[in-house]
Amino acid sequence: MRMIGHFIDGKQVAGTSGRHADVFNPATGEISAKVALASADNLDAAIAAARAAQPQWAATNPQRRARVFFRFVDLINRHMDELAALLSSEHGKTVEDSRGDILRGLEVAEFVCGIPHLQKGEFTEGAGPGIDMYSLRQPVGIGAGITPFNFPAMIPLWMFAPAIAAGNAFILKPSERDPSVPMRLAELMTEAGLPQGILNVVNGDKETVDGILGHDEIGAVSFVGSTPIARYVYATAAQNGKRVQAFGGAKNHMIVMPDADMDKTVDALMGAGYGSAGERCMAISVAVPVGEETADRLVAALAPKIEALKIGPYSDAQSEMGPLITKAAQERVLSLIDRGVQEGARLVVDGRGFKLQGYENGHFIGGTLFDHVTPDMDIYREEIFGPVLSVVRAKSYDEALELPMKHEYGNGVAIFTRDGDTARDFATRVNIGMVGINVPIPTPMAYHSFGGWKASAFGDLNQHGTDSIKFWTRTKTVTSRWPSGAKEGAQFAMPTME
Ligand code: NAD
C-alpha cells in the first residue's frame, strides 16, 4: 500500500502518529493509498523548520524570490500531464478538468512573479519639515493554509504562492482526501530552488487543524472549505490572536431572462452544473428562469442533455463527468435527492439509479434535475455539492433577484440576458461576491481577487490579487526626520505636520 507522509524541511518524512486516513480511487471505490494524520510532534517539526528558514528567506531580495516562482511555473508546465493524472486519480474529476484546476493555480504563481512590484510600499517626501514617511509590507512570519478536497492544486496555490513570494514560511494542511498533488507541488517548489523549511506540507485532520489554530508561532491562517468549519476556524483563530480569512460553501444561482440565448444558456448550465460532478464552490446549483415560458423552454432543453451526459472514470477520455469524492458524499447527495422528492419538487431527471459496468463500487451519481423547487425546501437551502440542478421559477426579474439576495450564501451568481440595462442593474444590486454576466462560473483571474459574501466568506481580504499580498504581509509605517534647521525644543501637544 502506498503511504503518504508529510513534506517537512525540504523532504518527505513518514508520519509518526500511527494514525492514517484512506485515500480512494473514487471511480472504483478502492483504497489507493494511506495518508498519515499528523501528530503535534509532526506539526512542531514543520514549524521549527519554518522558523529556522524564514528570516533568511524574508531577507532575500524580492527579485530572487520571484525567480523561484519563474522556475516553478516552468516546472509545473513540464509536469502538467503527470500532475493532472495524479489529481484525477484521487479526486475523480476528468483529466481535462484537472488541468484546469492546475492551470488556475499556476496563474497565481505567475501573478506572484511580480512580487518585487506587488510588495512595494508607499513613500511621501516632505510630510512635514525635514520629515519623510514611508510604509513597508513585511511578511507575517509563518503562515498556514487549510484546504478542501475539490481543488487540490488551485487552492493550495492561492495560498502558498503569495505567502511565500512575500517572504513568509508556510505550513500547508491539504485535504486528507487527495493529498498527493499538494505534496508534489512542494517537491517542485524545492526543485525550483525554494530553500528547505519554507514550504512544509503537514497532512492531517481536525487534530492537525486545531494544532495550527492554537500554535503561537503561526501569524496568519487561510482556510477554504465548508461553512460550518470556516466559521469554526475563523472564530478560533481570531480568538487566538491570528489574522484569519475563511471561505465557506455556496449556492450559486443563474438567472435566465426571457431574452437570453437559450442554446448558450443551456450549454453554460450543463458545464457549470455538472462539470466536476457539481463539486465546485462556483458550480451553478440553482437556475432561475424568469417567466413560465422561459422555464418550460429551459427544462425541455436541459433534460435530454442531462440524460446524455457521458459519466465515467477519469481514465476514459470521453468522460464529461466523474464520480463524487467519497462513498459518504455519494450517500449524502442521494439522500438529498430523496428529500427533494419528499418535499414535493418535480424530479425531471433522476440520477439515483446510475450504474457503470465494471465500476459498480465507484461513487457515481447520474446528472439530476429538479423543477418547481421553492425557497422553503432543504434542497434549495442546503449546498448539495453534487450533480443536482434545481430550477426555481420566478415571475419577474425582481422576484428572481430576490432569491440570491435572500440566500444565506453569497459566493457566485450569474445572469444570462441580452439586455445590458438589466445586466448592469443586477451587477450593481446583487449582494454576492462574484457576478457573471453571460458567464456561468465567474471565477476571477489571479490578478483580481476571489471571495464571496455572507456565509461564503469570513474575514475582510480575498484570495489572490493584491488582497493576497495584503493578507500575507503586515504594514509598518516609518516617520523619519533628519533635521537640519533650528532646534525646536520639547513639544507637549499632539505632533502635527502644521
Ligand atoms: P471541509 O470543510 O470538510 O474540509 C476543509 C478542510 O477542513 C480540510 O482540510 C479538512 O481536513 C478540514 N476539516 C474538516 N473537518 C474539520 C473539523 N471538524 N475541524 C477542523 N478542520 C476540519 O470541506 P471539503 O468537503 O473538503 O470541501 C468542500 C467544501 O468547500 C464545500 O462546502 C465547498 O463549497 C467549499 N469550498 C469553498 C470555496 C470558496 O472559495 N468559498 C472553494 C472550494 C470549496
Boltz pocket constraint, residues with backbone or C-beta under 6 A from the ligand:
constraints:
  - pocket:
      binder: B
      contacts: [[A, 146], [A, 147], [A, 148], [A, 149], [A, 150], [A, 151], [A, 173], [A, 174], [A, 175], [A, 176], [A, 204], [A, 205], [A, 206], [A, 209], [A, 210], [A, 224], [A, 225], [A, 226], [A, 227], [A, 229], [A, 230], [A, 232], [A, 247], [A, 248], [A, 249], [A, 250], [A, 280], [A, 281], [A, 383], [A, 385], [A, 411], [A, 452], [A, 456]]
      max_distance: 6.0
